């Protein structure tokens, strides 16, 4: 008896496409990952720091539901930009550790002032938890004042290579989870008494990333536990 041949459509999920900057140096990224591995740095030793900026448009949903064959249309229309806020955040394997908001963007002085509270108050001596401050190499971050403040608390300051957003858990999903939290709850948040975008943004920073979600962000960056 001849066996019946059947075709089966592949069930593999499509992997998400990652976009890297043209100026990214893959060799430098590989050297950085190898250095972390060779020195034996573990995920719990990092206090990751970065800024993110949001305005009212962050609450605009990009996806929705509709009848088959129809296009979903948002009822709120296009949102005004409104007040733009920047948050300086510190992050570890348990989630967001601390943050500070400012209107507009941080400059060198406002960053260094906020860093005393958001970063330095949470450092432990190396090689303890949160003893390595990991931050990108933006010009306002490269400061002798910051390095001395971190070292005075027994910590280390480490910079990621340029344009390597995939090496920091904040850029590699954590900030994305904050935006998704705002989008998913935009209607509920705006119905709250005395709604402000600042208040909604703070709620997102407090609740968007669970401890398991934070660990997944570190896993995405290939940090070992």
Residue, then its C-alpha position, 0 to 999 in steps of 0.5 A: x500500500x502506497x503511503x499518502x504524501x501530505x504537504x504541511x505548512x511550516x509553523x515556525x514563527x517569524x523572527x523579529x527583524x532587528x535594525x542596527x545603525x550603519x555606523x555600528x562597529x560589529x567588531x567592537x560589539x563582539x569585543x565588548x561581549x567577550x570582555x563581559x564573559x572573560x571577566x565573569x561579570x553577571x547580570x545582577x552586577x549591572x545597574x543599567x542607565x539611560x534616558x528615554x523621552x515620551x510625549x502624548x503620542x506614546x499613548x497612540x495605539x498602532x494596532x486594533x481589532x475590526x471585522x474581517x476585511x475591514x481596517x480598524x480605525x482609532x476613535x481618538x484621532x491624531x494626538x497632539x504632541x503635548x508636553x515632552x518629558x525625559x526620564x533618566x532611569x536606572x535598571x537592574x535584574x528586578x526592573x526599574x530601580x529609580x528614575x527622574x523626570x524633566x521637561x524637554x531633554x537632559x543636558x550635562x548639568x541636569x543629567x549629573x544632578x539627577x545621576x546623584x539620586x538615580x544612579x549613585x544612591x543605588x550602587x554597592x561596592x564591586x563585585x556586589x549587586x548593582x556595582x557596575x554602572x552600564x551606560x552608553x557613550x553619549x557626550x553628557x555621560x562621559x564625565x569625570x564628576x560621574x566617574x568619581x562619584x561612582x568610584x567613591x561608592x566602590x562601583x565601576x563605570x562602563x560604557x557600551x560601544x557607539x550605536x550598540x543599543x542591543x547591548x543595554x537591556x533598557x534599549x533592548x526591550x525595557x523602554x519598549x515595554x513602557x511604551x506598550x504599557x501606555x498604549x494598552x492602557x491609554x483609554x483607562x489612564x485618560x479616564x482617571x481623575x486629574x489625568x496628566x501625561x506625567x502621571x501616566x508616564x510614572x505609572x508605566x515606569x513603576x509597573x510596565x516591567x516585572x522582575x521576570x520581564x527584566x530578566x528577559x531583557x538581560x537575556x536578550x542582551x546575552x548577559x549571564x546569570 
